[in-house]
């Protein structure tokens, strides 16, 4: 079952605002970033911004929900194209690392700032995140059932995602490994402990 999809409004000026907010929030944090700073970056007056957005928090939500949805959608597509449970878990991990690599600044804003959202928006993000975690844990459960794995699905899925997410702090696409190769290296370490003995 798919999560309800929400995406950034695709008007030209709004896309510019989202882009500059992503840069600003990732550089100095959401709370320190002011509407005046954003307006200066866009060459606009502060008051003019409100004809394009209702609040700074609204833009933060669109940045976060867009990348959370990308994790979810890309993960589902990757899993559908794979075969065994092990192949599906590997495909999901590769997809996850591609999103981190390709949308690094948005991912940073998501990880660092989602708790700054109001409660209804936090609840939407938590729901999307929980569905994504459930996708991975269900793949592991399937692997347990067919004899590929022998591990606790929920704990294992959280440990895998934590390991992948931690790469945001140090992974560089200019380094020796591609995003997919790094995902393979990480999941192979987990597979060594997950496989049925």
Secondary structure by P-SEA (a helix, b strand, c coil): cccccccccccaaaaaaaaaaaaaaaacccccccaaaaaaaacccaaaaaaccccaaaaaaaaaaaaaaaaaaaaaaaaaacccaaaaaaaaaaaaaaaaaaaaaaaaaaacccccccaaaaaaaaaaaaaaaaaaaaaaaaaaaacccccccaaaaaaaaaaaaaccccccccccccaaaaaaaaaaaaaaaaccc
